[in-house]
Amino acid sequence: MQTIEIKTKIEDKKGWVFGVRVDGVSHKVDVKKGDYERLTGGKVTPEELVEKSFKFLLAREPKEAILKSFNIMEIQRYFPEYESEMSR
């Protein structure tokens, strides 16, 4: 099992930027508030969404294949089932 650590969170009126480390590999993830609401309905925290999103990615590809910097909705482009999985 790989370790997912949310190291930093920066919030502004548009959303959040998270610094995430997966077994020593750093990533920067942008989450817009509208996307967060659509994906979660506010039922989990933004941090939980990011963690669930990384678990989703790691179940489908090696950590080295995950983009270093991305908007959370880019996952949908590569994995069409992402949004329905996160909405559950």
FIVO-616395 format. One record per atom (N, C-alpha, C): chain; residue number from 0; x, y, z. Coordinates in steps of 0.001 Angstrom, whole numbers. Each point is the difference from the previous one (the first is absolute). Layout:
BEGIN
- A:NUM:X:Y:Z
...
This chain:
BEGIN
- A:0:852:-1197:0
- A:0:-852:1197:0
- A:0:886:1245:0
- A:1:-320:916:-863
- A:1:788:1214:-98
- A:1:-537:1063:947
- A:2:908:810:514
- A:2:-358:1030:962
- A:2:-325:1299:-734
- A:3:-1197:516:240
- A:3:-441:1267:-582
- A:3:-19:1032:1114
- A:4:803:1055:-166
- A:4:50:1066:1006
- A:4:-401:1315:-637
- A:5:-978:663:604
- A:5:-351:1335:-448
- A:5:823:961:850
- A:6:986:617:-649
- A:6:992:788:730
- A:6:-411:1457:174
- A:7:-626:579:-1010
- A:7:-364:1415:83
- A:7:-1369:222:-614
- A:8:-629:1080:426
- A:8:-1277:404:-584
- A:8:-28:1513:-46
- A:9:-245:524:-1188
- A:9:-159:1438:-174
- A:9:-1413:218:-507
- A:10:-741:882:664
- A:10:-1397:240:-388
- A:10:-178:1443:-434
- A:11:-788:179:-1060
- A:11:-436:1340:-371
- A:11:-1468:-93:-398
- A:12:-569:1081:-514
- A:12:-1438:-18:-290
- A:12:-378:-955:-1126
- A:13:961:-404:-837
- A:13:-283:-908:-1115
- A:13:113:-1473:384
- A:14:776:-295:1043
- A:14:194:-1394:382
- A:14:1253:-211:823
- A:15:682:-1130:-252
- A:15:1143:-391:797
- A:15:1135:-506:-891
- A:16:1200:127:512
- A:16:1167:-640:-609
- A:16:619:-860:1095
- A:17:180:-1274:-289
- A:17:555:-934:968
- A:17:1372:-471:-439
- A:18:900:-87:960
- A:18:1275:-674:-198
- A:18:-154:-1410:542
- A:19:243:-977:-850
- A:19:-216:-1399:372
- A:19:1280:-782:-257
- A:20:336:-903:934
- A:20:1146:-888:-196
- A:20:-478:-1446:41
- A:21:463:-759:-982
- A:21:-295:-1429:-64
- A:21:1343:-715:26
- A:22:309:-609:1140
- A:22:1278:-709:162
- A:22:1187:814:-517
- A:23:52:1268:426
- A:23:1139:849:-339
- A:23:-119:753:-1311
- A:24:-1030:-241:-795
- A:24:-204:700:-1265
- A:24:-1011:1122:227
- A:25:391:1235:-350
- A:25:-849:1171:256
- A:25:-909:325:-1177
- A:26:-1198:468:343
- A:26:-996:399:-987
- A:26:-673:1280:476
- A:27:-491:775:-963
- A:27:-781:1205:298
- A:27:-1355:-187:-675
- A:28:-1075:102:785
- A:28:-1349:-259:-511
- A:28:-891:1209:253
- A:29:-613:471:-1071
- A:29:-906:1135:62
- A:29:-1437:-521:27
- A:30:-797:489:954
- A:30:-1400:-414:117
- A:30:-863:1264:16
- A:31:-806:174:-1018
- A:31:-929:1140:-45
- A:31:-1218:-330:861
- A:32:-559:1031:633
- A:32:-1140:-226:900
- A:32:-1193:-625:-720
- A:33:-285:434:-1219
- A:33:-1114:-571:-750
- A:33:205:-1481:-291
- A:34:1234:-373:-338
- A:34:313:-1409:-255
- A:34:-139:-814:1282
- A:35:491:563:1100
- A:35:-110:-673:1303
- A:35:-1470:-278:324
- A:36:-857:1003:-176
- A:36:-1430:-171:302
- A:36:-634:-1052:-905
- A:37:331:58:-1290
- A:37:-584:-961:-946
- A:37:441:-1429:323
- A:38:1264:-174:362
- A:38:528:-1338:264
- A:38:-447:-578:1336
- A:39:-181:862:1001
- A:39:-249:-507:1353
- A:39:-1339:409:603
- A:40:-621:1042:-541
- A:40:-1216:524:626
- A:40:272:533:1397
- A:41:1273:279:301
- A:41:380:498:1318
- A:41:2:-1063:1085
- A:42:-94:-1281:-391
- A:42:-94:-1083:986
- A:42:1344:-405:598
- A:43:1087:386:-639
- A:43:1338:-254:543
- A:43:789:1303:-91
- A:44:1092:88:715
- A:44:835:1199:-53
- A:44:794:22:-1308
- A:45:491:1164:-400
- A:45:853:58:-1191
- A:45:1223:-922:134
- A:46:563:-94:1204
- A:46:1142:-893:229
- A:46:-377:-1456:-263
- A:47:-1184:-387:463
- A:47:-463:-1377:-226
- A:47:-205:-275:-1488
- A:48:-502:989:-739
- A:48:-152:-148:-1447
- A:48:1353:-237:-657
- A:49:991:778:391
- A:49:1337:-154:-582
- A:49:568:-1380:344
- A:50:-149:-415:1240
- A:50:502:-1319:397
- A:50:-709:-1114:-775
- A:51:-1326:76:-106
- A:51:-757:-998:-754
- A:51:409:5:-1476
- A:52:271:1188:-519
- A:52:413:113:-1401
- A:52:1350:-670:-230
- A:53:918:158:933
- A:53:1295:-661:-135
- A:53:-132:-1509:151
- A:54:-851:-449:884
- A:54:-239:-1447:114
- A:54:-576:-534:-1312
- A:55:-918:744:-592
- A:55:-585:-358:-1287
- A:55:1102:-119:-1055
- A:56:863:1005:-75
- A:56:1087:-14:-986
- A:56:965:-1162:235
- A:57:390:-201:1242
- A:57:981:-1047:312
- A:57:-543:-1402:-259
- A:58:-1298:-151:-3
- A:58:-601:-1294:-328
- A:58:64:-276:-1509
- A:59:323:1054:-772
- A:59:-29:-120:-1453
- A:59:1346:214:-680
- A:60:934:619:703
- A:60:1306:284:-605
- A:60:1063:139:1089
- A:61:1275:-191:-373
- A:61:1069:154:996
- A:61:159:1465:407
- A:62:512:216:1197
- A:62:146:1379:511
- A:62:836:863:-929
- A:63:959:-607:-700
- A:63:869:752:-905
- A:63:-758:535:-1218
- A:64:-1148:-587:-311
- A:64:-789:430:-1161
- A:64:-941:1158:324
- A:65:-200:289:1281
- A:65:-907:1087:396
- A:65:685:1331:-288
- A:66:-732:910:-645
- A:66:539:1311:-334
- A:66:505:712:1256
- A:67:1043:781:-147
- A:67:572:725:1143
- A:67:-880:1172:423
- A:68:-694:591:-959
- A:68:-864:1143:288
- A:68:-1233:-109:-895
- A:69:-1185:52:611
- A:69:-1214:-139:-794
- A:69:-1222:522:741
- A:70:-1041:302:-792
- A:70:-1312:322:551
- A:70:-720:-1318:213
- A:71:-721:-114:1082
- A:71:-653:-1265:369
- A:71:-883:-547:-1124
- A:72:-601:874:-817
- A:72:-884:-457:-1066
- A:72:755:-593:-1189
- A:73:1309:168:-58
- A:73:784:-646:-1056
- A:73:-64:-1522:131
- A:74:-249:-486:1192
- A:74:-106:-1447:203
- A:74:-1128:-555:-868
- A:75:-1085:743:-106
- A:75:-1159:-409:-792
- A:75:386:-201:-1474
- A:76:913:799:-479
- A:76:426:-98:-1397
- A:76:677:-1338:-290
- A:77:759:-492:968
- A:77:722:-1265:-169
- A:77:-830:-1214:433
- A:78:-860:227:977
- A:78:-817:-1084:561
- A:78:-1453:462:59
- A:79:-789:-304:-1033
- A:79:-1384:504:-74
- A:79:-880:-395:1186
- A:80:353:-1059:703
- A:80:-804:-434:1144
- A:80:281:799:1271
- A:81:982:903:-42
- A:81:436:735:1199
- A:81:-1156:736:695
- A:82:-722:818:-749
- A:82:-1036:827:625
- A:82:-1074:-853:666
- A:83:-439:-1061:-648
- A:83:-1021:-853:621
- A:83:544:-719:1224
- A:84:1275:-388:-23
- A:84:621:-649:1168
- A:84:68:964:1184
- A:85:381:1250:-255
- A:85:139:971:1089
- A:85:-1350:433:548
- A:86:-1033:-51:-843
- A:86:-1334:430:429
- A:86:-671:-995:933
- A:87:527:-1217:72
- A:87:-607:-1023:870
- A:87:270:249:1450
